[in-house]
Amino acid sequence: MSRIGNYPVEMPSGVNVEFSGRSIKVRGSKGELTVPIGEGIEVKEEDGKLVLERASESPKHKAQHGLTRSLLYNAVVGVTDGFTKTLQISGVGYRAQLQGQNLGLQVGYSHPVSIEPRDEISFEVPAPTTIIVRGIDKQRVGQTAAEVRKVRPPEPYKGKGIRYEDEVVRRKVGKAG
């Protein structure tokens, strides 16, 4: 039984929902997102909440039930508050800066690395060693943050590189000798 799928999705004021076939458009103050509805799932609007029901108790429908509810919830949160991922840069001479809308990174290569933001994604650099990725789509924010981290992942010996704010890098002991 999907426990997540049984919870209704609260609709805050200022959020509009439009049903169209097998998808739902969610509009809010920050933008608009389209969420696909899983197979065998029915979505109803009751008392300012979205309620999801599944067609049967098959494992496929149970999985789609929880997934569809999570996608709808993330869309509602995204169009009202948005999502952020914070990255930290550590290393001597490693830094980030904005070049228009692009993110410029100097992380130990012979050349600076420039990253273009995806649709509806923006970068902020409050300090040369901090990068904030903002957007309304949780998946795109996470994917963009992962691509920035991939430029120079943290290494275990000195801890240099780009890491998530809450990421813990397990350090290794160097060569004994």
C-alpha positions as CSV (number, residue, x, y, z in Angstrom):
1,M,0.0,0.0,0.0
2,S,1.4,3.4,-1.0
3,R,1.4,5.6,2.1
4,I,2.7,8.6,0.3
5,G,0.0,8.4,-2.4
6,N,-2.8,8.5,0.2
7,Y,-1.9,11.9,1.5
8,P,-3.8,14.7,-0.3
9,V,-1.7,17.6,-1.9
10,E,-2.6,20.9,-0.3
11,M,-3.2,23.7,-2.7
12,P,-2.0,27.1,-1.3
13,S,-3.8,30.3,-2.4
14,G,-2.5,31.6,-5.7
15,V,-1.9,28.2,-7.2
16,N,-4.1,27.2,-10.2
17,V,-4.5,23.6,-11.4
18,E,-5.7,22.8,-15.0
19,F,-6.4,19.2,-16.0
20,S,-5.7,18.2,-19.6
21,G,-5.8,14.6,-20.6
22,R,-3.1,12.6,-18.8
23,S,-1.3,15.7,-17.4
24,I,-1.9,18.5,-15.0
25,K,-0.7,22.1,-15.4
26,V,0.2,23.8,-12.1
27,R,0.5,27.6,-12.2
28,G,1.8,29.8,-9.4
29,S,3.6,33.0,-8.7
30,K,7.0,31.7,-9.8
31,G,5.9,29.9,-13.0
32,E,4.2,27.0,-14.6
33,L,4.9,23.2,-14.5
34,T,3.3,20.3,-16.3
35,V,3.1,17.0,-14.4
36,P,2.2,13.7,-16.1
37,I,-0.4,11.5,-14.4
38,G,0.7,7.8,-14.0
39,E,-1.2,5.0,-15.6
40,G,-4.2,3.8,-13.5
41,I,-4.2,7.0,-11.3
42,E,-7.1,9.4,-11.1
43,V,-6.7,12.9,-9.6
44,K,-9.6,14.9,-8.2
45,E,-9.8,18.3,-6.7
46,E,-11.7,18.4,-3.4
47,D,-11.9,21.3,-0.9
48,G,-8.7,23.0,-2.2
49,K,-6.7,19.7,-2.1
50,L,-5.7,17.2,-4.8
51,V,-6.7,13.7,-4.0
52,L,-5.2,10.7,-5.8
53,E,-6.9,7.3,-6.3
54,R,-5.5,4.2,-8.0
55,A,-7.4,1.8,-10.2
56,S,-6.2,-1.4,-8.5
57,E,-3.9,-2.9,-5.8
58,S,-1.3,-4.1,-8.4
59,P,2.3,-3.3,-7.6
60,K,2.5,-1.1,-10.8
61,H,-0.4,1.0,-9.8
62,K,0.8,1.3,-6.2
63,A,4.2,2.6,-7.5
64,Q,2.6,5.1,-9.9
65,H,0.3,6.3,-7.0
66,G,3.2,7.4,-4.8
67,L,5.3,8.7,-7.7
68,T,2.4,10.8,-9.1
69,R,1.6,12.3,-5.7
70,S,5.3,13.2,-5.1
71,L,5.6,14.8,-8.6
72,L,2.4,16.9,-8.0
73,Y,3.6,17.9,-4.5
74,N,7.0,19.0,-5.9
75,A,5.3,21.0,-8.7
76,V,3.1,22.8,-6.1
77,V,6.1,23.6,-3.9
78,G,8.2,24.6,-7.0
79,V,5.7,27.2,-8.3
80,T,5.1,28.7,-4.9
81,D,8.6,28.6,-3.2
82,G,11.0,27.2,-5.7
83,F,14.0,24.9,-5.0
84,T,17.6,25.6,-4.3
85,K,20.8,23.6,-4.1
86,T,23.9,25.1,-2.5
87,L,27.4,24.1,-3.6
88,Q,30.7,24.8,-1.8
89,I,34.1,25.1,-3.5
90,S,37.2,24.3,-1.6
91,G,40.8,24.5,-2.8
92,V,43.5,27.1,-3.1
93,G,42.7,29.4,-6.0
94,Y,39.4,27.7,-6.8
95,R,36.5,30.2,-7.3
96,A,33.3,30.9,-9.1
97,Q,31.8,34.0,-10.7
98,L,28.9,35.0,-12.8
99,Q,29.5,36.0,-16.4
100,G,26.1,37.3,-17.4
101,Q,23.8,34.4,-16.7
102,N,26.6,31.8,-17.2
103,L,28.6,30.4,-14.3
104,G,32.4,30.7,-14.7
105,L,34.5,28.3,-12.7
106,Q,38.2,28.3,-12.0
107,V,39.0,25.0,-10.4
108,G,42.5,24.1,-11.2
109,Y,42.4,23.5,-14.9
110,S,44.5,25.4,-17.4
111,H,41.3,27.1,-18.6
112,P,38.2,28.5,-16.9
113,V,35.0,26.4,-17.3
114,S,31.7,28.1,-18.3
115,I,28.3,26.5,-17.6
116,E,25.1,27.7,-19.2
117,P,22.0,27.4,-17.0
118,R,19.1,25.2,-18.2
119,D,15.6,26.5,-18.8
120,E,14.1,28.2,-15.7
121,I,17.4,27.8,-13.8
122,S,19.5,30.6,-12.4
123,F,22.8,30.8,-10.6
124,E,23.8,33.0,-7.7
125,V,27.4,33.5,-6.4
126,P,27.1,35.3,-3.0
127,A,30.8,34.5,-2.3
128,P,33.6,33.2,-4.6
129,T,33.4,29.8,-2.9
130,T,29.6,29.4,-2.8
131,I,27.2,28.6,-5.7
132,I,23.4,28.6,-5.4
133,V,21.3,26.9,-8.1
134,R,17.7,28.1,-8.1
135,G,14.6,27.0,-10.1
136,I,11.0,25.8,-9.9
137,D,11.6,22.2,-11.2
138,K,13.2,20.0,-8.5
139,Q,14.6,17.6,-11.1
140,R,16.3,20.3,-13.2
141,V,17.8,22.0,-10.1
142,G,19.3,18.7,-9.0
143,Q,20.6,17.8,-12.4
144,T,22.2,21.2,-12.9
145,A,23.8,21.1,-9.5
146,A,25.1,17.6,-10.3
147,E,26.6,18.9,-13.6
148,V,28.4,21.8,-11.7
149,R,29.7,19.3,-9.2
150,K,30.9,17.0,-11.9
151,V,33.3,19.7,-13.2
152,R,35.6,19.0,-10.2
153,P,34.2,16.4,-7.7
154,P,35.7,16.5,-4.2
155,E,38.8,14.3,-3.8
156,P,39.4,12.4,-0.6
157,Y,43.0,13.3,0.1
158,K,42.9,17.1,0.4
159,G,39.1,17.6,0.1
160,K,39.6,20.0,-2.9
161,G,36.7,20.3,-5.4
162,I,33.1,21.2,-5.6
163,R,30.7,19.6,-3.1
164,Y,27.1,20.0,-1.9
165,E,26.7,22.1,1.2
166,D,25.6,19.2,3.3
167,E,27.9,16.6,1.7
168,V,30.5,14.9,3.9
169,V,33.7,14.0,2.1
170,R,35.4,11.0,3.8
171,R,39.1,11.9,4.0
172,K,41.9,9.3,3.4
173,V,45.3,9.2,4.9
174,G,48.1,10.0,2.5
175,K,51.0,7.9,1.6
176,A,52.8,6.6,4.7
177,G,56.4,6.8,4.2
